[in-house]
Amino acid sequence: EAQVTQNPRYLITVTGKKLTVTCSQNMNHEYMSWYRQDPGLGLRQIYYSMNVEVTDKGDVPEGYKVSRKEKRNFPLILESPSPNQTSLYFCASSKQGSNQPQHFGDGTRLSIL
Amino acid sequence: RKEVEQDPGPFNVPEGATVAFNCTYSNSASQSFFWYRQDCRKEPKLLMSVYSSGNEDGRFTAQLNRASQYISLLIRDSKLSDSATYLCVVYGGGNNRLAFGKGNQVVVIP
């Protein structure tokens, strides 16, 4: 089954404790991206990757890192999480680029205390 | 002006009725347009792409008006299962990124 898999689905943690949210897709998609969704603000892009070893900032990259060492994986790293990063996070992938329909993962709900 | 604007609603729609809403976009160079459906706390899912000539998928019809810079979605014969938030998504205009509207919330009432 074609899918985008995020882990964990839920996480409660404390300020400053490094965490990684993994994202993996099995559709051989070139393009992957991370979004956060907050009430009243809609979906905002954090980082995106056009292909392996190619990443770029989205609209709200501060406090986040990403890497794209393999085509299928695009982890999101929070080196020193803070409470304002409490949010619902979605990973998405598509063939070739963001002008194509996006396939979203199930989401990861992060709470930073 | 925001990149993509939608009236959040909610749009309370009697079952069986027709509901329509628009989404305006600010960048006239935008190239691709989509409607996504998002159920509460779930991931967005593609509902339909929007083509210049307009397109229809069952009870759903999407239109693009480039001159006035808006896209529309019409839902006919609303079902209870249509209750969701409908996100307008626009691509292009030079930044190679997608811009998401905040969504139109639709509540279909029995």
Interface residues (C-beta under 8 A of the other chain):
Chain A: Y35 G40 L41 G42 L43 R44 Q45 Y48 G58 D59 L88 F90 G97 S98 N99 P101 Q102 F104 G105 D106 G107 R109
Chain B: Q31 S32 F34 R41 K42 E43 P44 K45 L46 S49 L87 Y91 G92 N96 R97 L98 F100 G101 K102 G103
